[in-house]
Amino acid sequence: MIKEAFYRTGHPAPQLGVSPLSWVNEVLQYLGAGTSAEHCLKEAKQAGFQGVELSRIFPREPGALKQLLAQHQLQLVSGWHDGFHRTQR
């Protein structure tokens, strides 16, 4: 519905990204444990998203990440960092 409204006005349709937090938790790693990058990206694309936020389940090597996202016709839309980056480990 959003796309049709934008197309009628001559403006490009908005592109939307989703956080993989809908599939896996970045801090509480047992939430979503076992969820693969492939599963997450397949469902994100099926839901109509054009991109995803960086997640612990994705490769960190730029070439591998780019290839994986391209296989699902998705883009990287943002990064994610936990709130513990200033605490001592």
Legacy VTK file of the C-alpha trace (Angstrom):
# vtk DataFile Version 3.0
C-alpha trace
ASCII
DATASET POLYDATA
POINTS 89 float
0.000 0.000 0.000
2.806 2.446 0.817
4.564 1.739 -2.462
1.429 2.369 -4.515
0.828 5.718 -2.793
4.386 6.874 -3.480
4.331 5.697 -7.078
1.209 7.768 -7.726
2.978 10.916 -6.505
6.023 10.302 -8.669
8.273 9.986 -5.609
10.377 6.869 -5.099
8.973 4.334 -2.672
10.661 4.236 0.741
13.140 1.462 1.389
12.914 -0.218 4.774
15.414 -2.193 6.809
14.893 -4.419 9.819
16.954 -5.282 12.854
17.858 -8.959 13.234
16.754 -8.462 16.848
13.468 -9.834 15.553
15.310 -13.174 15.206
18.254 -13.094 17.633
19.202 -11.095 20.702
22.615 -9.466 20.506
23.251 -9.356 24.272
21.341 -12.368 25.611
22.799 -14.835 23.163
20.603 -17.739 24.279
17.599 -15.877 22.821
17.547 -16.942 19.203
20.453 -19.349 19.620
20.646 -21.608 16.609
19.098 -19.058 14.249
21.203 -18.861 11.111
21.998 -15.811 9.027
20.364 -17.566 6.074
17.091 -18.021 7.988
17.047 -14.406 9.168
17.818 -12.950 5.744
15.355 -15.197 3.928
12.520 -14.120 6.218
13.543 -10.448 6.110
13.360 -10.517 2.319
10.057 -12.424 2.355
8.627 -9.781 4.699
9.429 -7.114 2.120
12.462 -5.430 3.688
15.235 -4.080 1.484
17.957 -4.161 4.135
19.075 -5.364 7.550
21.115 -4.094 10.460
24.437 -5.764 11.298
24.135 -8.748 13.636
26.368 -11.217 15.454
25.036 -13.959 13.167
26.474 -12.291 10.042
30.068 -12.572 8.847
32.285 -9.607 9.799
34.540 -9.897 6.776
33.228 -7.250 4.339
33.431 -9.400 1.204
31.657 -12.358 2.800
28.947 -10.100 4.251
28.395 -8.343 0.945
28.088 -11.671 -0.866
25.645 -13.076 1.704
23.419 -9.989 1.556
23.528 -9.991 -2.260
22.319 -13.604 -2.317
19.159 -12.363 -0.585
18.955 -9.073 -2.494
19.389 -7.104 0.732
21.600 -4.197 1.800
23.324 -3.401 5.070
21.464 -0.405 6.505
23.165 0.157 9.869
25.496 -1.257 12.475
24.860 -2.255 16.054
26.982 -1.969 19.197
26.055 -3.116 22.672
25.892 -0.682 25.567
28.756 -2.424 27.333
31.538 -1.067 25.148
32.808 1.153 27.976
32.798 -1.470 30.700
35.856 -3.453 31.583
35.783 -7.091 30.593
LINES 1 90
89 0 1 2 3 4 5 6 7 8 9 10 11 12 13 14 15 16 17 18 19 20 21 22 23 24 25 26 27 28 29 30 31 32 33 34 35 36 37 38 39 40 41 42 43 44 45 46 47 48 49 50 51 52 53 54 55 56 57 58 59 60 61 62 63 64 65 66 67 68 69 70 71 72 73 74 75 76 77 78 79 80 81 82 83 84 85 86 87 88
